[in-house]
Amino acid sequence: MAKQQGRRGERGIPGPPGPPGRAGSTGQRGEVGAPGKTGATGARGATGARGDVGPIGPAVSADRTVLTEVREQIEDIYRELDVQMKRMAQMQVQLDAVRTRLDRMMDRPS
């Protein structure tokens, strides 16, 4: 006599992923292609005034201004990344708490 089975219940949440597999072997490197033709030389540009070039002229102060702006932008990006990383850590703590609650609920006998 065959044992009768009832209908299957709903599937539970999937478990965590397993560890990654090991990397496969690297193939051989391909041959290097022939070099291409050199392109045409462009037209020569105009020469600036004497004060615009050199280590003491206005070009140096303009470069410093640009570098200062870039440095400030980089600092802003670091501040924003720091805020995002702190928020991610908070979310991980919250997710761990929810996962722990779910595990406790699933372990309770019905």
ABEGO torsion letter per residue (X at the ends): XBBBBBBBBBBBBBBBBBBBBBBBBBBBBBBBBBBBBBBBBBBBBBBBBAAABEAABAAAAAAAAAAAAAAAAAAAAAAAAAAAAAAAAAAAAAAAAAAAAAAAAAABBX
